[in-house]
Amino acid sequence: MTLVIDFGTVNTVGMVDGRLVTVDGAPWLPSVVHSGVVGADASLLGRGQESRNLKATLEPTAVGAVFARMMVAARAEYGEFGPVVVTHPADWTPSRVAVLARAAGVAEVHTFPDPVAVAAPFEETVLVVDAGGGTWDAAVVRDRSVVAAVTMAVDVDQRIVERVRPSLSEPVKEDATRVALLESARAGKELLSRHDVAEIVLPDHRAVRLTRAEFELLITPDVNGLMAAVSEVTSDVTVTRALLVGGCSRIPLLTLRLNAATGLPVLTDPEPESAVARGATLLTRDRS
């Protein structure tokens, strides 16, 4: 058996031979560490002091803790596995990829770029847009190789926080309160992917109403940046398919703008959080 790990900014997803690894009752593991504790429990214990954004800092001990927790869960659910496959952004340097390989702590580790994994089911030139929680990536994949790629940092949740900040009764000073407000913004963002209105709950339990139209206006700079990235990576190549994955792929505006930018139907994954891990599993099977 092979364990695939998709190390994400917000969540880490694991699969053993195409089956999702369940960690603490969830189909993914929050990429959060506090005093050796990993995942949702780290958020509860850390009260705002936990280590986040590990994909950017790439601190080896913290990354290793996330991988170790995923491996413990994989063994508990499916038994012993052999090789480990780790995915990574297309523009990462070999030294950054090597950090992930070492963090796995096993003898046999294979690595694949995220967009190559997403495009694995298709034998054509594919545009892959991965709208995750911390970065939005655009890449062109042909013959299981990355032809061009652009990555941009985003923080959609923080844009919502800034939108409701004038409604706060007092400045946010405690880390735990700051994290709670960010979680409320994230929940509101997810609601607005399915509904026209959401309420962002403030620390004093009041709520600010946010419409989808207002939200789309807030993220227009990010969406414009993503469309510019799409234009850049497709400027010298013709793509025949557009794929949209990542947690933010559920935002309807992204599909509309991507369709307009490419002139292609946009295939959105029904389970975008696990798309990279599923694709990497397919690549692993094809190599064996």
N, C-alpha and C positions, 0 to 999 in steps of 0.2 A: 504494500500500500504506500501511496505517496501523499504527503501533507503539503497542501498549497497554502501559503500565507500572503494575503494582500494587506500590506501594512498601510493604513490610511491615516490621514490627519485627524479625523474624528473617531473613526472606528476601524478595527482590524478584523478581517474576515478570514476564516480558515475553512478548508475543505479537505476531506480525505476521500480520494477516489470519487470525487463528484458529489459527496455528501457533506452538507454544512456541519461544521462543528458548533455545538451549543455550549456557550460559556455562561455560567450563572443564570441559566434559563433563557438566554437570549441568543439569536442567531449571529451575533457579532460581539466583539469585545471592544469597549471604549478604550481608545489609545491614551490612557491616563495612568499615571503612576504616583504613589505616595507612600514613602517609607516601606518600600518593598511590596506593597499591595497594588494590584493592577485592576483596572476596569471600573465598573460602577461603584464598587466598594471604596476605591481610592478617592472618588469624588465625594462620597459621603464622609470619609474620615479626614480628608484634606481640608474641607471647609474653605476652599479657595486657595490653599497653599500647595495643591497637587501640581505635578508637572504635566503640562499639556503641550500641544504643538510639537510633539516629539519628532515628527517627520522633518521639521525645519531644523531643530537643534541637533538631531541625530546623535544624542548623547548615548554612547554604547551601553552603559549599564541599564538605562531606562528602556532602550529598545530591546535589549536582551531579556528584561523582565517581562515585557509584553509577549515576546516570542515564547518564553518559557511557560507563561500562563496558558497560551494557546496550545502548546504541546501537551501540557498536563491534561487539559480538557479533551484533546484529540485522543490521547491514550485511554482516558477513562471511558470515552464513548465508543471507540472503534478498535482499541487494542494497539499493539505495536505497529509502527509504520517504518518505512525505509527512508528513501530520499526526502528531502525538503525542497520545495520550490518557493522562491520568494519573488514577488513582482516589485517593480520600481518605476518611477517616472522616466519618460523617454530621454530627457535631457540630463539625467544624472551622470556625473563623471564616474569612471571606474572605481575611484577611491570611495565615493559615497555608496556605491553598490556593494563594495567589499565590506563596509560596516554592517550592512544587512546580512551578508553571507556569514560573517563571523558571529553575529548575534544569534544566528540559528543554533550554533554550538554543536553541530553534528558533522560527520565526516563528508557526507555527500549532499551538496547544496547546488541547485541550479537557479538561475535568475532569468526573468523575462521582462522586457519593457511592458508597462501597462497597456498601451494601445495595441501592441502586437497580440497580447492575450485577448483583448476585446474583439479584434478583427479575425481571430482564429477560425471561426466558422465559415468565413467567406473567402473564396478564391477570386478576388478582384481587387482593384485599387479602392481603398476605403478611407473615408474621412472619419476619424474617431474624435468625438468631443466628450471629454470626461469632466463633468461639472461637479466637483467634490466639495467638501466642506471648507477647505483651506486654499485650494488652487483650482483653476479652470484651465484645462489643457486641450489644445487642438493639435492633432497629428494626422499625417497621411501614412498609411501602411500599404505596402505592396510586396508580394512574395514573402510575407512574414518578416519584413524589415521596415524600419521607420525611414521614410523618405524625407520628411520634414516635421518639425515639432516646435510648438511655442507654449510656454507655461506662464500663467499670470496669477499672482496672489490675489485672493478675494477674501472678504469677510462680510458676507451678506447679513449675518446675525448682528454684527456690530453696527451696520447701517440702520437696522431697526432700533437698536439701543439708542443711537444718536437721535433718531426721530422722536422717541418718547422722552428723552432726557429733559426737555423743558417742562414736562408734566410732573417731574419728581418733586416731592414735597421738601426734600433735602438732598444734598450731594451724597452720592454713594461713596462710603469710606471703607467699609469692611470688604475683604476679599470674598467672603461667603455670600454677601449681598450682591456683589458684582457678578458672581457666577450664576446666582439664582436669576438675576435679571437677564443674563445672556441666554440661559435655558428657556426662559419665558419667550424671548425673542425667537429662539429656534423653533419652539412649539408653534408660535404664531406664523412663522414662515411656512411650516409644514401645512398648517390649516389653510393658508392662502393658496396653496397648490391645489386644493380641492374645493374651496369655498370662496365667496366674494368678499367676506368680512371676517376678521379675527380680532380678538381682544388680547392686548399685551398686558399681563398682570404686573403691576409695580410692587416694590417692596412693602408699601403700606397697604397692599391688597386692593387698591383702586385699579382700574383698568383703562387703557387707552384703546380706542377703536381705530383699527387700521384696515383700509379697504385694499383690494387687490390692485386697483388702479394706482393708489398711493404707493404701494409696495413696488410696483413695476417702475414707477418714476424714480424711486429711491435707488434701484439697482440698474438704471439705464446706463450709467458710466461703465459698470462692470460688463453689461451685455454688449455695449458698443466696443469695449476692449476685446471681448471674445470674438465678435464678428470681424474685427481687424485681424485677430490672430488667424481666424479661418481663412480670410483673404490671403494672408501671407503664406500659409502652408500650402494653399492650393494654387498659387500664382503660376507655377511652372509645371503643374501636373493636372490631369483630368481625373476626377474621382467619379465613381459610378454608384457609390452608396454612402449615405451619411448615417452614422451611428451616434446616439446620445445616451450616455450612461452617467453614473454618479448620483448621489442623493439629491442634488439640486436639479437634476434632469426632469424632476416632476414639476418644475415651475413652467407653466404653459407658455410663457413668453419666450423661453429659450427655444422651444420647438418651432414656434411661429417665426422667429427671427432667423433661425438656422435654415428653415425651409426657404425663406425669402432670399437669403444670402447665397444658397447653393443651387436653388432651382430643383432640388431633389426631395423626394419624400424622406422624412426623417424617421428612422427606426429607433424608437425608444424602448429600452429594456424594461419589461414588467417587474423585474427584480434588480434594479440598477446597482444596489449596494454589493451584490455578489457577482456582477458581470465579469469583472477582472479575474476573480478566482475561478469561475467556471471556464473562462477561456484558457487560463493557464493549465487547468486540468486537461483540456482537450489537447493543448500543445504537448503536454507530458505524455499522453497516450500515443500521440502520433510519433513521438521520438522513440518509444519503447518497442 
